[in-house]
Amino acid sequence: MKPKFLLSLASFISAYSPLLIIWLIFNFDFKESYYMKKPFLTLGITILFIISWFVLYCGVKGLKKGNGQRIKVKNVSKTSGELMNYSIPYIIPFAFSLEDARRLLAFGVFMIVMFVLTIKTHNILINPILTIFGGYNLYIIEYELNKKEYKYFFLCREIPKINGFYRMEKISFFLNFIIKPTI
């Protein structure tokens, strides 16, 4: 598996980690025994999310150490991302019970399809983990690289300054990462 594919996968999984909290609430028996109804599945899902957080953290840290390409920012616009596309999987636990193994499997297939579509159609996901814990936001940036102009999505901690020079790391075909200003 390519490192940037692994970073994209970890970003996708971690973006839905708030679903883990919803899963835990739905899976906990508050009335009688005060235990998880599906403890092994819950543990497996929790481990998956923890691994995705770790891979995402290491991936972002690794991007910061890279050389990247020097770009000149021409224009910046904030984007809300694809909030509706991102929120669809959150509706599913409220629409029907995930206690049935078939429904859980169907939900897993649905999430795999969402990931493949995200990669193939170059859609951007909002990642609350990167926003809340890393301070990263999604921007559409027009920039100059090797005397050619481009326009792509970028994850940035701060709003890049127009005519400023920055170091860019490519995460995927459609998503880039601005590390820091350069001279």
C-alpha positions as CSV (number, residue, x, y, z in Angstrom):
1,M,0.0,0.0,0.0
2,K,1.3,3.4,-0.9
3,P,2.0,5.7,2.1
4,K,-0.3,8.5,0.7
5,F,-3.1,6.0,0.1
6,L,-2.7,4.8,3.7
7,L,-2.9,8.5,4.8
8,S,-6.1,9.0,2.7
9,L,-7.6,5.8,4.2
10,A,-6.7,6.9,7.7
11,S,-8.1,10.3,7.0
12,F,-11.4,8.8,5.8
13,I,-11.7,6.4,8.8
14,S,-10.8,9.1,11.4
15,A,-13.2,11.5,9.8
16,Y,-16.0,9.2,10.9
17,S,-14.6,8.5,14.4
18,P,-17.5,10.5,16.0
19,L,-19.6,7.6,14.7
20,L,-17.7,5.5,17.3
21,I,-19.3,7.6,20.1
22,I,-22.7,7.2,18.5
23,W,-22.0,3.4,18.2
24,L,-21.0,3.2,21.9
25,I,-24.1,5.0,23.0
26,F,-26.4,2.8,20.9
27,N,-24.5,-0.3,22.0
28,F,-24.5,0.3,25.7
29,D,-27.2,-1.3,27.8
30,F,-28.3,1.6,30.1
31,K,-31.4,-0.2,31.5
32,E,-30.4,-3.6,32.9
33,S,-26.8,-4.8,32.9
34,Y,-24.7,-1.6,32.1
35,Y,-22.4,-3.4,29.6
36,M,-21.8,-3.3,25.9
37,K,-24.1,-5.5,23.8
38,K,-21.5,-6.4,21.3
39,P,-18.2,-6.1,23.3
40,F,-15.8,-7.7,20.7
41,L,-17.2,-5.8,17.8
42,T,-17.1,-2.6,19.8
43,L,-13.5,-3.3,20.8
44,G,-12.6,-4.0,17.1
45,I,-14.2,-0.8,15.9
46,T,-12.5,1.2,18.7
47,I,-9.1,-0.3,17.8
48,L,-9.7,0.6,14.1
49,F,-10.3,4.2,14.9
50,I,-7.3,4.4,17.3
51,I,-5.1,3.0,14.5
52,S,-6.5,5.5,12.0
53,W,-5.8,8.4,14.4
54,F,-2.2,7.1,14.9
55,V,-1.6,6.7,11.2
56,L,-3.1,10.2,10.5
57,Y,-0.9,11.7,13.2
58,C,2.2,10.1,11.9
59,G,1.3,10.9,8.3
60,V,0.8,14.6,9.0
61,K,4.0,14.7,11.0
62,G,5.8,13.0,8.1
63,L,4.4,15.5,5.7
64,K,5.8,18.3,7.8
65,K,9.3,16.8,7.4
66,G,9.1,16.5,3.7
67,N,10.6,19.0,1.2
68,G,7.5,19.6,-0.8
69,Q,7.2,22.0,-3.7
70,R,7.4,25.8,-3.3
71,I,4.3,27.5,-4.5
72,K,3.1,31.1,-4.7
73,V,-0.5,31.7,-3.5
74,K,-2.7,33.7,-5.9
75,N,-6.1,33.4,-4.3
76,V,-7.7,31.7,-1.3
77,S,-11.3,30.8,-0.6
78,K,-12.7,28.9,2.4
79,T,-14.8,25.9,1.7
80,S,-17.3,24.1,3.9
81,G,-16.4,20.8,2.2
82,E,-19.0,18.3,1.3
83,L,-21.0,18.6,4.6
84,M,-24.1,16.8,3.3
85,N,-22.1,13.9,1.8
86,Y,-20.1,13.6,5.0
87,S,-23.1,13.6,7.2
88,I,-25.1,10.9,5.4
89,P,-23.4,8.0,7.3
90,Y,-24.3,9.7,10.6
91,I,-28.0,9.4,9.8
92,I,-27.9,5.6,9.3
93,P,-27.6,4.6,13.0
94,F,-30.7,6.7,13.7
95,A,-32.7,5.3,10.8
96,F,-32.4,1.6,11.8
97,S,-30.7,-0.6,14.4
98,L,-27.2,-1.7,13.8
99,E,-27.5,-4.7,16.2
100,D,-28.3,-7.1,13.4
101,A,-25.2,-8.6,11.8
102,R,-26.6,-8.2,8.3
103,R,-27.2,-4.5,8.8
104,L,-23.7,-4.0,10.3
105,L,-22.2,-5.8,7.2
106,A,-24.3,-3.6,4.9
107,F,-23.2,-0.5,6.8
108,G,-19.6,-1.7,6.4
109,V,-20.1,-2.2,2.6
110,F,-21.7,1.3,2.4
111,M,-18.7,2.9,4.1
112,I,-16.3,1.0,1.8
113,V,-18.3,2.3,-1.2
114,M,-18.2,5.8,0.3
115,F,-14.4,5.6,0.5
116,V,-13.9,4.3,-3.0
117,L,-16.2,7.0,-4.3
118,T,-14.3,9.6,-2.3
119,I,-11.0,8.5,-3.9
120,K,-12.4,8.0,-7.5
121,T,-14.5,11.1,-7.7
122,H,-12.0,13.3,-5.9
123,N,-14.5,14.5,-3.4
124,I,-13.3,16.1,-0.2
125,L,-14.3,15.0,3.2
126,I,-14.5,17.2,6.3
127,N,-12.3,15.6,9.0
128,P,-13.3,16.8,12.5
129,I,-10.2,15.1,14.0
130,L,-7.9,17.3,11.8
131,T,-10.0,20.4,12.5
132,I,-10.5,19.9,16.3
133,F,-7.2,18.5,17.3
134,G,-4.9,19.7,14.6
135,G,-6.4,23.1,13.7
136,Y,-6.5,22.3,10.0
137,N,-9.2,23.8,7.7
138,L,-10.0,23.1,4.1
139,Y,-9.4,25.9,1.5
140,I,-9.5,26.1,-2.3
141,I,-6.2,27.8,-3.3
142,E,-5.2,29.1,-6.6
143,Y,-1.4,29.0,-6.8
144,E,1.6,29.2,-9.1
145,L,4.0,26.4,-9.5
146,N,6.8,26.4,-12.2
147,K,5.1,29.4,-13.9
148,K,1.8,27.5,-14.3
149,E,-1.4,28.3,-12.4
150,Y,-3.4,25.6,-10.6
151,K,-6.5,25.5,-8.3
152,Y,-6.9,22.7,-5.7
153,F,-8.1,21.9,-2.2
154,F,-5.6,22.4,0.6
155,L,-5.5,21.6,4.3
156,C,-3.9,24.5,6.2
157,R,-3.6,25.6,9.8
158,E,-3.7,29.3,8.9
159,I,-5.2,31.1,6.0
160,P,-2.4,31.5,3.4
161,K,-1.6,35.0,2.4
162,I,-2.1,36.2,-1.1
163,N,1.3,36.4,-3.0
164,G,2.9,34.5,-0.1
165,F,5.3,31.5,-0.7
166,Y,4.5,28.2,0.9
167,R,5.7,24.6,0.9
168,M,3.1,22.2,-0.5
169,E,2.9,18.4,0.0
170,K,0.6,16.4,-2.2
171,I,-1.6,14.0,-0.3
172,S,-3.6,12.8,-3.3
173,F,-4.5,13.9,-6.8
174,F,-7.1,16.3,-5.4
175,L,-5.8,17.3,-2.0
176,N,-2.7,19.1,-0.9
177,F,-1.2,20.2,2.4
178,I,0.5,23.5,3.1
179,I,3.2,23.1,5.7
180,K,4.7,26.5,6.3
181,P,5.7,29.7,4.6
182,T,8.9,29.9,2.7
183,I,11.1,32.8,1.6
